Amino acid sequence: MPTHISGFIDDVRYQAEWREQKAVEYPEDDRNQRSADALQALAEWIGGQPDDAPILGQLDAALGRLYASENAAEFGVTDRLGRYDFCSGPHETPDEFLRELIKDIEDHLQDLVTTEEEVDAVVEEYVGKAARDPRGRA
């Protein structure tokens, strides 16, 4: 199984358990049980895929890049799992959810690169001005 996938499945199962607890706590709100059931099905679906399934390779690569980032916590994989099939609307298939998650991770990482490049440009401009006038009168 690809490197990050077993941990991701553990996260999915943890979120399913959390939703199960919320379903007991709030029995009048059927969204929690629906989400818990969908999360269990998602974990089973992922676990049932062959190790060389393209979607798992893509997810593993995206998670690897995310986890290698200094800003990994800003993305919120756990939050997205916690909302899986919770709100009303069209039911996402596991494949659709994972493809959207991969896209969102990649977009987030691209935004970080853009932000870092913008910061580097501002620092470079400031350093350049300071080098031209060391007394700070740029």
HELIX and SHEET records of a PDB file:
HELIX    1   1 ILE A    5  GLU A   25  1                                  21    
HELIX    2   2 ASP A   30  GLY A   47  1                                  18    
HELIX    3   3 PRO A   54  ALA A   68  1                                  15    
HELIX    4   4 ALA A   72  GLU A   74  5                                   3    
HELIX    5   5 VAL A   77  GLY A   82  1                                   6    
HELIX    6   6 PRO A   94  ARG A  132  1                                  39    
END                                                                             
